């Protein structure tokens, strides 16, 4: 068992009781994904509320499933609730056995939903893997790579834009690699991460995200979040991706933080008022403010929004930071 996981399981196995409620039966794994785009303009910046509601209804079974698994895994990390971890594992095992998300994927939006869900379930599995039974490991660690292969095939076949979606694929396959120990996924994620660093301009901007008009700032933040989580996961692989390209990721982080403090730069560049990022998607800051102390002052105001919860990024990020989960 990896050392970074041993330090969680040894003290937690001593727990004699649990406040966790009885584990409900896992829903059957859904093989097919139906989803639709919901933007109405060429910049993908204006949401059509009817199309948005339609998509949310279509993907609700996946988001509900991930929310449950992620919350159970968080209970284990936060307080050693072994029953919650075992429930998360039963749910993961059910979808693995059912081959969930490996059937018909109706659209590019459905591909996005699959890779976001993969990122979340792989990160949840990393947290609870120490308690997995041998059969559960066999099932889950065969299922996650199949999803990762599908995500990589989509982007490598030229069907996916090399924007924030590409970076989220990187997080999904990176988490798969850490969860299963398969180096080829770490290598694939490494290439995506380096590609992202190459995308960052000297001013800290990302050209493809600048094209999002009034959502440019929000999508810079949305692109940054999976990159930070990939750098955190690299520590479990005995590396430090924050150092790559002389710490170039910090240019993007600084651009986002400056934009949140004052969006004028983005307004001037895009000619549009900016949607401000908020909530769980800002959770990357709980890790980055430790890595780059010079960013502590501009990031302090964001900490009023803690705790940060975002299932696709790893659940309760505030708990993971407090527990130093990614530190070796």
C-alpha positions as CSV (number, residue, x, y, z in Angstrom):
1,X,0.0,0.0,0.0
2,X,1.4,3.5,-0.9
3,X,2.9,5.4,2.1
4,X,0.7,8.4,1.5
5,X,-2.4,6.3,2.0
6,X,-1.1,4.3,5.0
7,X,-0.9,7.4,7.1
8,X,-4.7,7.7,6.8
9,X,-5.8,4.2,7.2
10,X,-3.7,3.2,10.3
11,X,-5.2,5.7,12.7
12,X,-8.7,5.5,11.2
13,X,-9.1,1.7,11.5
14,X,-9.1,2.2,15.2
15,X,-12.5,3.8,15.1
16,X,-15.1,1.6,16.8
17,X,-18.2,3.4,15.8
18,X,-19.7,5.6,13.2
19,X,-22.4,8.3,13.0
20,X,-22.9,7.4,9.3
21,X,-26.4,6.4,8.4
22,X,-27.1,3.1,6.8
23,X,-25.8,2.9,3.3
24,X,-28.5,3.1,0.7
25,X,-28.4,0.7,-2.2
26,X,-26.4,2.1,-5.1
27,X,-28.3,3.0,-8.2
28,X,-27.7,0.9,-11.3
29,X,-24.8,2.2,-13.4
30,X,-26.0,4.2,-16.4
31,X,-24.1,3.2,-19.5
32,X,-25.4,5.9,-21.9
33,X,-25.0,9.7,-21.4
34,X,-27.4,12.1,-23.0
35,X,-26.4,15.8,-22.8
36,X,-26.8,19.0,-24.8
37,X,-25.0,22.3,-25.2
38,X,-26.8,25.3,-23.7
39,X,-25.0,28.4,-25.0
40,X,-26.7,30.6,-27.5
41,X,-23.8,32.7,-28.9
42,X,-20.6,32.2,-30.8
43,X,-18.5,32.9,-27.8
44,X,-20.3,30.3,-25.7
45,X,-20.9,33.0,-23.1
46,X,-24.7,33.4,-23.0
47,X,-26.7,30.6,-21.4
48,X,-30.1,29.6,-22.9
49,X,-32.1,28.8,-19.7
50,X,-34.3,26.3,-21.4
51,X,-31.4,24.3,-22.8
52,X,-29.6,24.6,-19.5
53,X,-32.5,23.1,-17.6
54,X,-32.8,20.3,-20.2
55,X,-29.1,19.4,-19.8
56,X,-29.2,19.5,-16.0
57,X,-32.2,17.2,-16.0
58,X,-30.4,14.8,-18.4
59,X,-27.2,14.6,-16.3
60,X,-28.7,14.7,-12.9
61,X,-28.3,10.9,-12.2
62,X,-24.6,11.3,-12.8
63,X,-24.2,14.5,-10.7
64,X,-26.3,13.0,-7.9
65,X,-24.2,9.8,-7.9
66,X,-20.9,11.7,-7.8
67,X,-22.1,14.0,-5.1
68,X,-23.0,11.0,-2.9
69,X,-19.8,9.1,-3.5
70,X,-17.7,12.2,-3.0
71,X,-19.4,13.2,0.2
72,X,-19.0,9.7,1.7
73,X,-15.3,9.7,0.8
74,X,-15.0,13.1,2.5
75,X,-16.5,11.8,5.7
76,X,-13.7,9.2,5.8
77,X,-11.0,11.7,5.3
78,X,-12.5,14.3,7.7
79,X,-13.2,12.0,10.6
80,X,-12.3,8.4,9.9
81,X,-15.8,7.3,9.2
82,X,-15.0,3.8,7.8
83,X,-18.7,3.0,7.2
84,X,-19.0,6.0,4.9
85,X,-15.9,4.9,3.0
86,X,-17.3,1.4,2.6
87,X,-20.5,2.9,1.3
88,X,-18.6,4.9,-1.3
89,X,-16.8,1.8,-2.3
90,X,-20.0,-0.2,-2.7
91,X,-21.4,2.6,-4.9
92,X,-18.1,2.7,-7.0
93,X,-18.1,-1.1,-7.3
94,X,-21.7,-1.1,-8.5
95,X,-21.0,1.3,-11.3
96,X,-17.8,-0.4,-12.2
97,X,-19.5,-3.8,-12.5
98,X,-22.3,-2.2,-14.5
99,X,-19.9,-0.5,-16.9
100,X,-21.3,2.9,-16.3
101,X,-20.6,5.6,-18.8
102,X,-19.2,3.2,-21.3
103,X,-22.1,3.0,-23.7
104,X,-23.5,5.6,-26.1
105,X,-22.2,9.2,-25.5
106,X,-24.6,11.4,-27.4
107,X,-22.6,14.6,-28.0
108,X,-19.5,16.6,-27.1
109,X,-21.4,17.9,-24.0
110,X,-21.9,14.3,-23.0
111,X,-18.2,13.6,-23.4
112,X,-17.5,16.6,-21.1
113,X,-19.9,15.1,-18.5
114,X,-18.1,11.8,-18.7
115,X,-14.7,13.2,-18.1
116,X,-15.9,15.5,-15.3
117,X,-17.5,12.6,-13.6
118,X,-14.4,10.4,-14.1
119,X,-12.3,13.1,-12.4
120,X,-14.6,13.1,-9.4
121,X,-15.0,9.4,-9.0
122,X,-11.3,8.7,-9.4
123,X,-10.4,11.3,-6.8
124,X,-13.0,9.9,-4.5
125,X,-11.6,6.4,-5.0
126,X,-8.0,7.6,-4.1
127,X,-9.4,8.7,-0.8
128,X,-11.2,5.4,0.1
129,X,-8.9,2.9,-1.7
130,X,-7.2,1.7,1.6
131,X,-10.5,0.1,2.7
132,X,-11.3,-1.5,-0.6
133,X,-11.8,-5.2,-0.7
134,X,-9.7,-7.2,-3.3
135,X,-12.7,-7.7,-5.6
136,X,-13.7,-4.1,-5.4
137,X,-10.2,-3.1,-6.4
138,X,-10.3,-5.4,-9.4
139,X,-13.6,-4.0,-10.6
140,X,-12.9,-0.3,-10.0
141,X,-9.4,-0.4,-11.2
142,X,-10.5,-2.0,-14.5
143,X,-13.4,0.5,-14.9
144,X,-11.5,3.8,-14.4
145,X,-8.9,3.1,-17.1
146,X,-11.7,2.3,-19.6
147,X,-13.2,5.7,-18.9
148,X,-9.8,7.4,-19.1
149,X,-9.1,5.7,-22.4
150,X,-12.4,7.0,-23.8
151,X,-11.6,10.5,-22.6
152,X,-8.2,10.5,-24.2
153,X,-9.5,9.0,-27.4
154,X,-12.0,11.9,-27.7
155,X,-9.4,14.6,-27.4
156,X,-6.6,12.8,-29.3
157,X,-8.9,12.3,-32.3
158,X,-9.2,16.0,-32.7
159,X,-12.8,16.1,-31.5
160,X,-12.2,18.1,-28.4
161,X,-10.9,21.7,-28.1
162,X,-7.5,22.1,-26.5
163,X,-9.0,24.6,-24.0
164,X,-10.2,24.1,-20.4
165,X,-11.8,20.8,-21.4
166,X,-8.4,19.4,-22.4
167,X,-7.1,20.3,-18.9
168,X,-10.0,18.6,-17.3
169,X,-9.2,15.5,-19.3
170,X,-5.7,15.8,-17.8
171,X,-7.1,15.8,-14.3
172,X,-9.3,12.8,-15.0
173,X,-6.5,10.7,-16.4
174,X,-4.1,11.9,-13.7
175,X,-6.5,10.9,-11.0
176,X,-6.9,7.5,-12.8
177,X,-3.2,7.0,-12.9
178,X,-2.7,7.8,-9.2
179,X,-5.7,5.6,-8.2
180,X,-4.6,2.6,-10.3
181,X,-0.8,3.0,-10.3
182,X,-0.8,2.9,-14.1
183,X,2.1,5.1,-15.3
184,X,0.7,5.6,-18.9
185,X,-2.0,7.8,-17.4
186,X,0.5,9.8,-15.5
187,X,2.4,10.3,-18.7
188,X,-0.7,11.3,-20.6
189,X,-1.6,13.8,-17.9
190,X,2.0,15.2,-17.9
191,X,1.7,16.0,-21.6
192,X,-1.6,17.7,-21.2
193,X,-0.2,19.7,-18.2
194,X,2.8,20.8,-20.2
195,X,0.6,21.8,-23.1
196,X,-1.4,24.0,-20.7
197,X,1.7,25.7,-19.4
198,X,2.7,26.4,-23.0
199,X,-0.8,28.0,-23.5
200,X,-0.2,30.5,-20.7
201,X,0.9,33.9,-22.1
202,X,3.4,36.1,-20.5
203,X,0.5,38.2,-19.2
204,X,-1.0,35.1,-17.6
205,X,-3.9,34.7,-20.0
206,X,-5.1,31.8,-22.0
207,X,-6.0,32.7,-25.6
208,X,-8.9,30.3,-26.0
209,X,-10.5,31.3,-22.7
210,X,-10.1,35.0,-23.6
211,X,-12.5,34.3,-26.5
212,X,-15.3,33.6,-23.9
213,X,-16.4,37.3,-23.8
214,X,-18.2,38.0,-20.5
215,X,-17.1,34.6,-19.1
216,X,-13.4,35.0,-19.9
217,X,-12.4,35.5,-16.2
218,X,-14.7,32.7,-15.1
219,X,-13.2,30.3,-17.6
220,X,-9.6,31.3,-16.8
221,X,-10.5,30.2,-13.2
222,X,-12.2,27.1,-14.5
223,X,-9.1,26.2,-16.6
224,X,-6.8,26.8,-13.6
225,X,-8.6,24.6,-11.1
226,X,-7.8,21.2,-12.7
227,X,-4.2,22.3,-13.3
228,X,-3.7,23.0,-9.7
229,X,-5.3,19.7,-8.7
230,X,-3.0,17.9,-11.2
231,X,0.0,19.6,-9.5
232,X,-1.3,18.4,-6.1
233,X,-1.7,14.9,-7.4
234,X,1.8,14.9,-8.7
235,X,3.0,15.1,-5.1
236,X,1.4,11.7,-4.5
237,X,3.6,10.5,-7.4
238,X,6.7,11.9,-5.7
239,X,7.0,14.9,-8.1
240,X,6.2,18.6,-8.0
241,X,4.6,20.0,-11.1
242,X,4.3,23.4,-9.6
243,X,8.0,23.9,-10.5
244,X,7.6,23.2,-14.2
245,X,8.5,25.9,-16.7
246,X,9.9,28.0,-13.8
247,X,6.6,28.0,-12.0
248,X,4.6,29.3,-15.0
249,X,1.3,28.2,-13.5
250,X,1.7,31.1,-11.1
251,X,1.2,33.6,-14.0
252,X,-2.2,32.1,-14.6
253,X,-3.1,32.1,-10.9
254,X,-2.0,35.7,-10.5
255,X,-4.0,36.7,-13.5
256,X,-7.1,35.1,-12.1
257,X,-6.6,36.5,-8.6
258,X,-6.0,40.0,-10.0
259,X,-9.2,39.6,-12.1
260,X,-11.3,38.7,-9.2
261,X,-9.9,41.6,-7.2
262,X,-10.5,44.0,-10.2
263,X,-11.9,42.6,-13.5
264,X,-11.0,45.8,-15.4
265,X,-8.2,44.1,-17.4
266,X,-10.6,41.4,-18.6
267,X,-13.3,43.9,-19.4
268,X,-10.9,46.0,-21.5
269,X,-9.6,43.0,-23.4
270,X,-13.0,41.5,-24.1
271,X,-15.2,44.5,-24.2
272,X,-17.7,42.7,-21.9
273,X,-18.7,42.9,-18.3
274,X,-17.3,39.8,-16.5
275,X,-19.1,37.0,-14.6
276,X,-17.2,36.6,-11.4
277,X,-16.2,33.0,-10.3
278,X,-17.4,32.0,-6.9
279,X,-18.0,29.0,-4.7
280,X,-16.4,25.6,-4.9
281,X,-14.7,26.1,-8.2
282,X,-12.4,28.6,-6.4
283,X,-11.2,25.7,-4.1
284,X,-7.8,25.5,-5.8
285,X,-6.8,28.5,-3.6
286,X,-6.7,26.4,-0.4
287,X,-3.7,24.5,-1.9
288,X,-2.1,27.3,-4.0
289,X,-1.8,29.8,-1.2
290,X,0.5,27.4,0.6
291,X,2.6,26.8,-2.5
292,X,2.9,30.5,-3.4
293,X,2.9,32.5,-0.1
294,X,3.3,35.7,-2.1
295,X,-0.3,35.2,-3.2
296,X,-1.7,34.9,0.3
297,X,-2.7,38.6,0.6
298,X,-4.8,38.7,-2.6
299,X,-6.3,35.3,-1.9
300,X,-7.3,36.0,1.7
301,X,-10.6,37.6,0.7
302,X,-11.6,34.4,-1.1
303,X,-11.2,32.3,2.0
304,X,-14.4,33.8,3.3
305,X,-16.2,31.5,0.9
306,X,-14.7,28.4,2.5
307,X,-15.3,25.5,2.9
308,X,-14.9,24.8,-0.8
309,X,-16.8,21.8,-2.1
310,X,-16.7,20.7,-5.7
311,X,-17.2,17.1,-6.4
312,X,-15.4,17.0,-9.8
313,X,-12.3,18.6,-8.2
314,X,-12.1,16.2,-5.3
315,X,-15.0,17.0,-3.0
316,X,-14.4,19.0,0.1
317,X,-11.1,20.7,-0.9
318,X,-10.9,22.6,2.5
319,X,-10.8,19.2,4.3
320,X,-8.2,17.8,1.9
321,X,-6.0,20.9,2.5
322,X,-6.5,20.8,6.3
323,X,-5.5,17.1,6.4
324,X,-2.5,17.7,4.1
325,X,-3.8,14.9,2.0
326,X,-1.5,15.4,-1.0
327,X,1.7,16.0,1.0
328,X,4.2,13.1,1.1
